[in-house]
Amino acid sequence: MSIPQEVTLTKSKKVFHASPEFVSQANTKDLSLYEEARKDLEAFWAAQAERLDWFKKWDKILEWNPPFSKWFVNGKLNASYNCVDRHLKTVRKNKAAIIWEGEPGDSRILTYQQLYYEVNRFANGLKKLGVQKGDRVTLYMPMIPELAIAMLACARIGAPHSVVFGGFSAEALRERINDCQAKVVVTADGGYRRGKPVPLKLNTDAALENAPSVEKVVVIKRVGDPELAPMQEGRDIWWDDLVADVPLYCPCEEMDAEDILFILYTSGSTGKPKGVQHSTGGYLTGVSFTHSLVFDLK
């Protein structure tokens, strides 16, 4: 028996203002940033881009050819360098970069220095598998530190990554792998969701029954159940084995500001999922700016 539900919407004119104490120390205190952007959009975003470390500055801020735009034309940078390397020159070197709490209750903390080494090792591991600049890598993983490590490692060598939600089916995973023509898939034996193991490796195996572009699968041990992770000889390799004998340093690729950083797919609820390409320079500038405001980062 269904229970009737009644929803009432009430229009409210209440405005909740931040306290004067908070406003006085906040990164943004008024609408001056909005006015600055409205007055000169290109100069505004050029100023925000100065938050980043560039190997080469841009020749032109915006090249606008409706409906197409190019930001920071001919600028060169690397996302992994900006997220990790540059912090090693500061007091943040030994501060926490990742603080992680997971199911079923385990926790880890990685400093920027530790994160740097893990990213470099996995980047070299990907190179050992034949991943080159421009190759696509699909990440079908649980919410663990290695997910961030894999993303940063891909960015370091110039390989666009595509994160696929771990709750998606094998069919949904296959569709996204085939669309971006991924060369490598990174997954785990399983993950945890509401206390129960999720068979990520088994889903990956099912997806790859018809995904000819994939050459290698990297698997991280998360759940520890061998029945969840049958390994295919010649294709599959454990994460730990891959990085066991690689150098601790991997140079950053100089990426053009318009080079693809990652591909994120729409939900597919209204049709075929569409891969949205996020460019390196524009994305980093945007998130650096909004991170400063939304998180009030000092």
Beta strands, then each sheet from edge to edge (+ up, - down):
strand 1: 60-65
strand 2: 68-73
strand 3: 76-77
strand 4: 96-101
strand 5: 107-111
strand 6: 137-140
strand 7: 161-163
strand 8: 184-188
strand 9: 191-193
strand 10: 196-198
strand 11: 216-220
strand 12: 236-238
strand 13: 255-256
strand 14: 260-265
strand 15: 275-279
sheet 1: 1+ 2-
sheet 2: 3+ 13-
sheet 3: 4+ 5-
sheet 4: 7+ 6+ 8+ 11+ 12+
sheet 5: 9+ 10-
sheet 6: 14+ 15-
end
